[in-house]
Structures are given as C-alpha cells and as structure tokens.
Amino acid sequence: MSLFLPEGSLINTKENLSYINDPEKLEEALRRGKILEAKALLCDRAHNLHLVLGGMRAVIPREEGAIGIKDGTVRDIAVISRVNRPVCFVVTDITSDENGEPIAVLSRERAQRLCYANYIDTLAAGDVVDARVTRLESFGVFADIGCGIAALMPIDAISVSRIEHPRERFSVGMNIKAVIRSAENGRISLSHKELLGTWEENAEMFRAGETVTGIVRSVESYGSFIELTPNLAGLAEPNPSVEKGMQASVFIKSVIPRKMKIKLIVIDTFPYSCAPKPPEYFVAADHIDRFTYSPAGCVKTVETVFG
C-alpha cells in the first residue's frame, strides 16, 4: 500500500492523532517533514486556512494551500473548499503570534509536492491505486489519488456497461480502486472497468433458466440491453413496456460465451433510482499489463493493453 493516500485517509489513525494532539510530537513532525492531517476549521478573508492542533493554533497560508496557487494556475476555490474537511500538511515552522502564543505554520502544497516526487511521478500505466471520488461531472469522475491530488476517470472508462452519468456508479467520498491509464507531465488519467471482471467472470454468476434483476441501459428496435452487472449486459427481446432507465426482472434464456452474448426475456419492469454501492473488484494485484474482457475462443477480442 502507498504511503501517500487520498486526503482524509490518515486523519483518524492512531499515529496521526498522536502527532496532532501533542505539541512535542509536532516539533518532531517538523524535523522529520512528516505528512499529517487535520480538519480545516476556517478560511479567512485572505484565504488562509486555520486549524487547531493539540490546543495550538495552526495556519496554512493561502499560497501553501495547494500546488498551483502561487503561480495562479489553480483557483482559490481549491483552498476555500477545504473548510470542514481533512487537509494534509507538513509542519514548516512553530513560531509565536502577536500575543506570544505558539502557532504552527503548515504547508499543504509541500505535502502534495512530496506526494508527487515520491509516489505519483513513479506511477506507470497499469498500476492499481487507491482513490477517493471527489467530483462527478457528466464527462467523468475526479478522484483523489494522494494528498488531495486529483486525476480524471473518463465516463467510458468506468465500466463496460455504458451509463448516462457517473453518479450511477459512484458518490462523492466513495473509496475506490483505479488503474493508471496514462501518466504524463503530472497529468493522470484513470480507468476502472478493468477491475470489474471479464465477461466470463461476470457471466459465471448467472445461469440459463434463472430470473434476475437488471437495469435497462438502451432500447433498440431489435430489443433492449439490460445491465446485469457493471461489466455485463444482455439483450432482451423487444417489449413495448420497456423504457431506458427502468429496472427490470429478466429471465435468462441462454448464455453464449463464444459470441459473448446473454439472451434475455423481460418479465416485468419497475421504476429505478440510482443508489451507488461500493464496487466489487475481481483484481487484487497492484499492477496489470493487459486486460482481456472477452472469453477464450470468442469470435471477437476485447482487451486493454497498458503501457
């Protein structure tokens, strides 16, 4: 496991709490350049973040709030939005305020630079990383892969079964795994579908003759595509009661690995509302070079090659 985790992963750990609640250990953290976490309590008018560590006031100056604030490539919303949320930081100084009271000076920007130098810059295509969903957009998902550093997962990389919006799979704050799709000049692109299992692994959970639940993903003149799992869909015979976005109970007519097809019959349909659950992963490795979705002997090969 990486030492550089999505922001918020450390805040309640025993080690982190021992540091942020003990002024003497904060001195040690200063000497060691150790990354810690605490909740930002206030952002003042100058956009400095204020915290309290073990009864001691602490501040993250605006320009130390995130990589890119100093040179203007990142907007101040990156700092403002951290209020009432965990922030990572290193202690850069312990000094005194105008009343002679001790105050810790912190830098989130320096923690992020350590994360880049010792972790993110070492990542290669195919590496599997921990991530936390931070923002959902129509085109994809932004996920924190370490110290608040975000990477983009395009919508077509989320699952094999196509979706209208990432909120159908994820919610903000959800902890997920992701695969490094590309890593160039500090810009990271992620993928996810390769961790959700091959066609065969997903199809193994179903048998002809069973009736199961699915989600109607598209309706065509020749039938409707029903998602059985995020990486598996089947084709149901035409049915006038079926509409895109519905939930459906479907009878599995046949499973045909050679053609990578599952034939279905719609039994009934129901309204459906998104309630994302944490993904279930088929990959436990920390790196994959190649993902072959299609079964052996299939007339069509579907695969992803990393690197």
N, C-alpha and C positions, 0 to 999 in steps of 0.2 A: 504494500500500500504506500502511496506517495505521502511524504511529509507535508505536502502543500495541498490542502483540501479546500473545497468550496467554503466560502466565508460563512461562519456560524457553526462549523463542524467542531471547533475547539472550545467554544465558549463555556460549556458545562462540564468539560473534562476535569478530572481531579487535578492534573498538573497545571492546567491553565488557571483554575481557581486559586491554587496555592500561590501563584505568582501575582495575580492582580489584586489579591486581598492582603498582601504583605509588603510594606514599603521596602524592607530589606531585600526581598526577592526581586522587587522591581529594579533595584540597584544592580542585582546580579543579571537580570534580563538586559539592562543597559549595556553591561560589559560584554555579554555574550551575543548581543544582536538577535535575541530570541523573538520569534513571532508569537504574539499573544492576541487575545480577542476580548472585547467587552462591548457593552451596548452604548451607542451614542445617544446622549440624553437631550442635546440641544445643538442647533446650528444658529450661530449669532448673525447679526446683520452683515458682518464681513465674511460670512460663510466659513468661519472656523467651527469645528466640531468640538463639543465639550463632553467629557466623561468624568466619572469618579472611580478611582482605583484604590481600594483599601482605605477609604476616607480621605484620600488625596485627590485634589483637583487635577485634571489632565486635559490637554487640548491637542487637537490635530489642526495645525494651521491650514488655512484654505489650500495653499499651494502644495501641501503634503497630503491632501485628501485623496488623490488618485493620480495615476500616471496620465499625463496629458493636460492637467490643469495648468501647470506652469507655462506651457507653450501655447495654450489656447486651443489645442486640438480636441479637448474634451470639455464639454459644458459643465457648469457648476451644478447642474441637476445631479451629477454623479456624486456630489458631496451632500447636497440638501436631502437627497432621497435616503441617506443612511440613518436619519434620525429615527430612534426607537428600534434600530436594527443592530445586529452584531457588526462590528468592524474589526478587521485585523490591523495590526500595527507593530512597529518596533519602537522601543523607548530610545529617543535620541538625546534626551537631557533631563535632569531633575534639578530644577532651579527654584527660585523664590519669586512670589508675586509682589505687588507693591506694598502689601501688608506684612511681608516677611514670611508668608505661609508657603510651604513647599508646593510646587506644581510640576507635574510631569509633562514633558513635551514629546509628542508621539508623531510617527510618520506612517501613514497607510501606503503612501507612494513607495517608500523604501521597502516595505514588506512585499509589495507587488513586484518590485524590481528583483528582489531575492527569488521570488517565485518564478519569474521569467528565466533568470540566469541558471537556477538550479533544477528547474523542472520543465517548464513549458518549452524552453528552447531545446530541450533534449528529446522532446516527443517526436515520433515519426508516424507516418501513415500506417494504420493497422493497430496502433496502441489502444488498449481499452482503458478508459479513465473514469473516475468518479465525477459526477457533475450534479448541479442543482439548478432546476429551472427557475429563471429569474424574470423572464418576459415572454409573452405569447403574442405573435403577430400573424397576420394572415399568410405570410410567406415562409414562416418558420419559427423556431424557438431559440431564444438566447439562454445559454446555460453557463453558470459559473463553474469553471474547471479548476479554480485555485485562487485564493486570496481576492475574490471579487473580480477576477479577470474573466470576461465573457467571451464565449465562442458561439458561432451560429450553426444551427442544425436546420437546413432547408426542409420544407414540408415534405418533399418527395423522399427524404432520407429517413423519415420517422418510422415508417412501416411499409411492408409490401402492399397491404390493402390501403387504397387511397382514401384520404379524408378531406373534408372541406376546410377544416381549421385545426391547428394543433391542440386547441382546448378539448378536442375529442379524445386525446391521448394523455395529456398532461395538465397539471395545475401548477400555478406558481408556488415555489417552495418544495416541490416534489424532488426527492433524491433519485437519480437515475444513473445508469451506466451509458457510456457513449464510446464510439470508435473514432479515432482521429482520421478524418478523410483527407485532409491536407494541412500542412503547417508551413507557411511561408511568410517571412518578414513580420513575424509576430501575429499574423492573422491566422486564426484557427477555424477550420470548418469541420463539423462533426457529422457522423452518421449514427444510426440507431437500429435500423431494420436487420442488420446482420447479426444482432444479438438475440433476435426474437425467434430464431429457429428456422430450419429449412422447411420446404414444402412437406417432405416426408416426416420430419419430426412433429410438425403440427397435425398432419393428416392422421398420424398414429393415434391421436386422441379420439378419433371418430370411427364409427363402423357403419357400413351399409345396414339399413333397417332401423337405425336409431332416429329419434326425433329430438332435435336440439334447438337452441336459441341462436339467432344471428341478427345482424344489422343490415338493412338494405342500403347498399352504397351507390348503386346506379340501376336505372330501369331502362332497358333497351327494347326494341321491337321483338327481339327473339327471346327475351327473358330478363331476369333481374339478377344482379350479382349480390350475393349475400355474404357478408363477412362473418366467419365463424371464429376466427382469432385475428389479432392484428396482422399476422403474416399468412393468413389463409382465407380464401373466399371460394365459394362455389356458385354455379349457375343454376338458377331455378327456372322452371318452365314458366311461360307467360301467365300472368294472373292479373286481372283488371283491378283487384283491390290493393295491389302493392304500390307503394309510393316511396320514393327516395327518403331516407332518414328514419323510416319506421323500424321498429323491432319486429322480428318475425320468428315464429316457430316453424321449423322446416324438417321435412322427412328426407333422410339421406338415401337416395335411390341407388347410387353407385359411387365408388371411389376408384379412379383410374390413374395410377401413378405414371404409366407410360406416356399419357397425354397431359399429365399434371392437371387433371380435372376432377371435380366433385359435382355430381348431378343431384339437384335438389327439387323438392316439391314443397311449395308454401302451403302450410296448414292453416295458419292464422296470422294476423298482424296486430300490432299494438303501438301506441304512442311511445316515443323513445326520448329520453333526456340524458344528456351527457353526464356521467359521473365517473371521471377517470380514476382508475385504480393503479397502484404501482405496477410497473411492467414485470412480467415473468421472463427470466432470461434462460437461454439454453447454453450460453457460452460462459465458462468460468475462467478461461485463460486471460492473461493480461496483454496478449497480442495475437492478432490473426493476420495472416498474409493473404488468404483467399477465402471467400465465402461462396459456396455453390448451393444456390437455393433449390435448383431442380433435382429430381431424383436421378439416380444412375439409370441409364437406358432410356431416359426420356427423349422424345423427338426434338425437344427444344432445351438448350442450355441457358440457364440464367445464373450469372455469378458476378461477384465483385472482386476485383483484384486490387489490393492496396500496395502503394509504392510504385 
